[in-house]
Amino acid sequence: METICIPKEKLELVISDVEKLITHFEDLVGDRDEVAKQRLAEIKSGKVEAKTENELDNYLKKRGVKVA
């Protein structure tokens, strides 16, 4: 296996970019968690009229929550 040399400045730039990407990803995932929490709160508060689990799943799917 060959050894490669990367200048410290370039490596620091790459690490900085990776940290920014991770932060952006966390922001995206965090928003989805908040949306899911909000939708579940609506269901628990009685704002959503559904009688079956399937109706609740459809409600969540229409509002962007992935249902497993």
C-alpha positions in Angstrom: 0.0 0.0 0.0 1.3 3.4 -1.0 1.6 6.3 1.4 0.2 9.6 0.3 1.0 13.0 1.7 -1.7 15.6 2.1 -0.8 19.1 3.1 -2.2 20.0 6.5 -4.1 23.1 5.1 -6.0 21.0 2.6 -6.8 18.3 5.2 -8.2 21.0 7.5 -10.3 22.4 4.7 -11.8 18.9 4.0 -12.4 18.3 7.7 -14.2 21.7 7.9 -16.4 20.9 4.9 -17.3 17.5 6.4 -18.2 19.2 9.7 -20.5 21.7 7.8 -22.2 18.8 5.9 -22.8 16.9 9.1 -24.3 20.0 10.7 -26.6 20.5 7.7 -27.7 16.9 7.8 -28.4 17.1 11.5 -30.6 20.2 10.8 -32.5 18.3 8.1 -33.1 15.3 10.3 -34.0 17.5 13.3 -36.7 19.2 11.3 -38.2 15.9 10.3 -38.3 14.8 13.9 -40.1 18.1 14.9 -42.6 17.6 12.1 -43.3 14.0 13.3 -43.6 15.2 16.9 -46.0 18.0 15.9 -48.2 15.6 13.9 -48.3 13.1 16.8 -49.3 15.9 19.2 -52.2 16.8 16.8 -53.4 13.2 17.0 -53.1 13.0 20.8 -55.0 16.3 21.2 -57.9 15.1 19.2 -57.5 17.5 16.3 -57.4 14.5 14.0 -60.5 12.3 13.6 -59.4 8.8 12.7 -60.9 5.5 13.8 -58.4 3.0 12.6 -54.6 2.7 12.6 -54.7 2.7 8.8 -56.5 6.1 8.8 -53.9 7.5 11.2 -51.1 6.1 9.0 -52.6 7.8 6.0 -52.9 11.1 7.8 -49.2 11.0 8.7 -48.1 9.9 5.3 -50.0 12.8 3.6 -48.2 15.2 5.9 -44.7 14.0 5.2 -44.1 11.6 8.0 -42.7 8.2 7.0 -44.7 5.4 8.6 -43.0 2.0 8.9 
